[in-house]
Amino acid sequence: MKSLEELKRIKEETLKEMDLRQAKERGKIVVAMGTCGIAAGAKDTLLSIIDELDKQGIHDVKVVQSGCMGLCDREPTVEVSMKDQPAVVYGDVDDANARRIIREHVGAGKVVADLVIKRENI
Amino acid sequence: MIRNELLICAGGACITSGEKSVKDALIEELNSHSIQEEVQVIETGCMGACDLGPIVVVYPEGTFYQKVTPETARLIVSEHLVKGRVVESLLYTEPETQQKVASGAEIPFYTRQVKRVLRNCGVIDPLSIEEYIARDGYFALATALEMSPEDIIGVVTESGLRGRGGAGFPTGFKWKATRDAKGSPKYVVCNGDEGDPGAFMDRSVLEGDPHSVIEAMTIAGYAVGAQRGYMYVRAEYPLAIERFEWALRKAREYGFLGENILGSGFSFDIEIRIGAGAFVCGEETALLRSIEGKRGTPSVKPPFPAQAGLWNRPTLINNVETYANIPQIITKGAQWFRSVGSPKSPGTKVFALAGNVQNTGLVEVPMGTTLRELVFDIGGGIPGGKKFKAAQTGGPSGGVITADYLDMPIDFDTVKELGTIMGSGGLIILDEDSCMVDVAKFYLGFTVDESCGKCTPCREGTRQMYHTMERICEGKGRDGDIEQLSRLAEVVRDTSLCGLGQSAPNPVLSTLRFYQDEYRAHIYDKKCPSHVCKHLLTYSVSADKCVGCTACARQCPSHAISGEVKKAHVIDQSKCSKCGTCYEVCRFGAIQKE
């Protein structure tokens, strides 16, 4: 360790690893992990979401799991609620769809209309 | 890829209540669900809520699980992490509303605290120097090394930081005196000999955030012109020693200790010295003798350690919590530090909350917080609907704060006016069932045991006081005892060599001041109003309640109870040993205790 730059580099790198412990205020993504969801591949969906958020450099959105949402034939289902916006529930979220949702909805702020099951307050 | 992190509190209390087996169960269950690659398990320092341990926090949700057992730990994995269902039965229940609280951030015990010294405790892995750096660790050192030593001392002085070890001496003044002192080499010492019964603030910092102390000592070394530091920590803290040692090794590896630190040309290193269990070694001159390898006995001040300390060289000695404040003062500035607390006692103070209070544990609050906030808002009040009687501060060197002063802001100066001291931060809450004479006797007994014996007032004076207290509690108190106690207490206070002796009479003086009626009841009426001192108790059977079940007579170890079956029994006072067994076994409330 010889310089402030090196110190900053370690800070940035480690902060990424400690990312889960930071306050995430901009939004929340809930992956339904009931038996039906898991059977339909929700576990892989969850990991795809985390991976894509990381790739897009998005660190202010929380990814959490929930139990069954009750839409068993459209599993895996994912609810995206960005701050100050109505929550949107997506169905049939496989790896490719998960990555689309992250890029288009979470990243660019555009709801992925063809995957929507339900929108709050419309 | 990591999707969840499990933070387990590995502070002393949680380890004692089974943290290790909880951790093993979590890892085993993660493996059995094959999600060990997705969920990381991290052991942290003390999270503070010691009576709720073992504690597991699940991130990113921040779900706070309390009193986890190996069995329920498996539920956290199979329910929360696999199926996404929060394990309701392990959540904290708000006592007033009976609501379950999901996130630790919403528990009143935490919401009212201001975490500065403890900001990393329970948040980072204490064994990871990288996580410390990620939380701005060692940036203060980098900043300080670009400042002049005088400027650093200027910032510390301006911050108004006062020694957290008990006396509240201005830290900046100590630093300046050590820098200005002639003689070399100079030394930096950290006092981690936390000996007050019930106090564990320093242990938690050393266990949970060891690098903050290393960083501060290095800054202090640069500021006062020392190249060598000593961490004096008591042998009773093996985990603190282990983690501090590991932290030292990592700091050397990263070049924060050793030769030419961060290319500044400044060299500094720290060595651990382990105490041997003597309370007096928390006194700075005794501590320095102990580091030198001599018997730990105090010496007359002046000369102060700043002039002639370790091996007669100028030595800076501060307490663990004091050092832990330094890095943030350097990075955030003196004004930031003064933004909480009272003008003469800025910053925060860590208290170890213990005794008759709902939430025991470690709390950090701004100086000037009232006792009411500490006991009732953060501490959750007195268990069992009992009344608050007093708070004991400063351990064996302190005294009591009574219910009349619940709304007084607590800082170094206000507690001194009440005849007690801030001390290192032990705060023991006493309810209406506590006998203040007995409490004072307990603390006095502690100092009698721990007096090093070098000076007569402390060695003999405290012992004589203790004998008097013992007599009073045994019902053999005499007219004139109160006057004799007060006179002796003043002599011991004024003529003892070091802080231990000078403060040893405080528990007696303080309780004499506020609870003299209890002393009088013991001495003149031969009664203990709180029914604690057993020699002053009388057990009797109330004839109208006694059904003659014979339970008490059969259990009485001194065969003092007689009576026929189905008829009222009688206790022979001359045989009664006052053990209280009859009181415990009677199912009809017929035994009276006075």
Contacts between the chains, C-beta under 8 A, distances in Angstrom:
chain1	res1	chain2	res2	distance
A	1	B	254	4.6
A	1	B	255	3.8
A	1	B	256	6.6
A	1	B	262	6.5
A	2	B	255	6.9
A	2	B	262	6.6
A	2	B	263	5.0
A	3	B	262	7.1
A	3	B	263	6.9
A	4	B	139	7.9
A	4	B	142	5.1
A	4	B	262	7.8
A	7	B	133	6.4
A	7	B	138	6.1
A	7	B	139	6.5
A	7	B	142	5.9
A	10	B	130	5.8
A	10	B	133	4.9
A	10	B	134	7.5
A	11	B	133	5.2
A	11	B	134	5.2
A	11	B	136	7.3
A	11	B	139	7.9
A	13	B	130	7.5
A	14	B	128	7.9
A	14	B	130	4.2
A	14	B	131	5.9
A	14	B	133	6.2
A	14	B	134	3.7
A	15	B	134	4.7
A	17	B	2	7.8
A	17	B	130	7.8
A	17	B	134	7.9
A	18	B	124	7.7
A	18	B	131	6.1
A	18	B	134	5.6
A	20	B	2	6.9
A	20	B	4	6.9
A	20	B	5	4.7
A	20	B	59	4.3
A	20	B	60	4.6
A	21	B	5	6.4
A	21	B	7	7.5
A	21	B	59	5.1
A	21	B	60	7.6
A	21	B	123	6.7
A	24	B	60	6.2
A	31	B	84	7.1
A	32	B	84	7.0
A	33	B	82	7.0
A	33	B	83	5.3
A	33	B	84	3.6
A	34	B	83	6.7
A	34	B	84	7.6
A	35	B	83	7.5
A	38	B	82	7.6
A	38	B	83	7.5
A	46	B	3	6.1
A	47	B	1	5.7
A	47	B	3	6.6
A	47	B	38	6.9
A	50	B	1	5.9
A	50	B	2	8.0
A	50	B	3	5.2
A	51	B	1	6.0
A	54	B	1	7.9
A	62	B	60	4.8
A	62	B	61	7.4
A	63	B	3	6.8
A	63	B	60	6.5
A	64	B	60	6.5
A	64	B	61	5.1
A	64	B	84	7.4
A	65	B	80	7.7
A	65	B	81	7.6
A	65	B	83	7.5
A	65	B	84	2.9
A	66	B	84	4.6
A	66	B	85	7.6
A	67	B	83	6.0
A	67	B	84	5.5
A	67	B	85	4.6
